[in-house]
Amino acid sequence: GEIVASSIDELEAELEYYEGISLPREITDLYEAFGAYGLAIGVHDDGIQIDVAMSFDPDILEDSAFSEIYQTKASANRILDWIPEDALGFYSGQDLAAYWRAIYNLLMEVPDADEMLEDAADELGIRLDEELLDWMSGEFAVTLVRSRNDFDSPVSGFAVFEVGDEDEARDLIDDIFNVLEDYGDIETDEDTIGGVDMTVVIDPWEEEIIFGYGFEDRHLILGIFEDALEQAVGDAGSIARNDYFKAVQKRLPSKTSGYLFVNLEEIMNVALDAMSDWEREDYEEYVEPLVDPIKAIGLAAEPMDMGKGIAHTTLFIYIP
């Protein structure tokens, strides 16, 4: 039946009674940690800014499984140099190792979780422990770009991760691909793309690269299709020079943990190119008047102030 609860205590009790589920302490602590919320909307001559702030109890968060995440410092945002100037959008952040450790700690709350992870490690040959991603402590970005290949998808993408220990990272990624080769029907090869040595997965029917990875300047690059890999390691400028990103960035917090950015104008241009004539007519009549004024959207959060107990996030919709 439907479970309805007006408090975390009621939800815990009803889940335990009806479903036999006990919420992990970390989840209930999160609910108790956050208090008041505030929302402010501002209209500028170049768009709409929405700010959300919330108060929290630092003592509770510092003792939670997610404490490393909440205490993340401001990003240097060097990863922006790896994102092409004409990217359709991206999400950036840092210290994925802290996220993995938080997930691992939550998993350890599950009965027999350690035995299940050991069995999985024996089966896959990959060590699944708290230190699995310790090498992934730097910045990262997941980027969407326009596709330049003959496949059906009009977009492709790549991810870049700053690595602390390239040898450790290479060993893990190689192990993962060895498992995929053993258990799946994939064919890998070695290639050089943009001057970078890559391990690539070949489509056996099209004989085209559909995925690949490599390392350059202490960064791991993962990409879908050859053209995305070329854009990741090529000289396509930096998103920091994109006019729309610069317009959005100036309205976001100066110190951030990363960005979410969407170049809506370019995404809609890609969508238009893929539309049939009748789809284009419907779009121009019903949708274009609503979305055409919006050129880009950006979102960023300041590092959480553990001293004052304040979290602050800003969304900006660029409408020049």
Secondary structure, 3 states (H helix, E strand, C coil): CCCCCCCHHHHHHHHHHHHCCCCCHHHHHHHHHEEEEEEEEEEECCEEEEEEEEEECHHHHHCCCCHHHHCCCCCCCHHHHHCCCCCCEEEEEECHHHHHHHHHHHHCCCCCHHHHHHHHHHHHCCCCCCCCCCCCCCEEEEEEEECCCCCCCCEEEEEEEECCCHHHHHHHHHHHHHHHHHHCCCEEEEEEECCEEEEEEECCCCCCEEEEEEEECCEEEEEECHHHHHHHHCCCCCHHHCHHHHHHHCCCCCCCCCCEEECHHHHHHHHHHHCCHHHHHHHHHHHHHHHCCCCEEEEEECCCECCCCEEEEEEEEECC
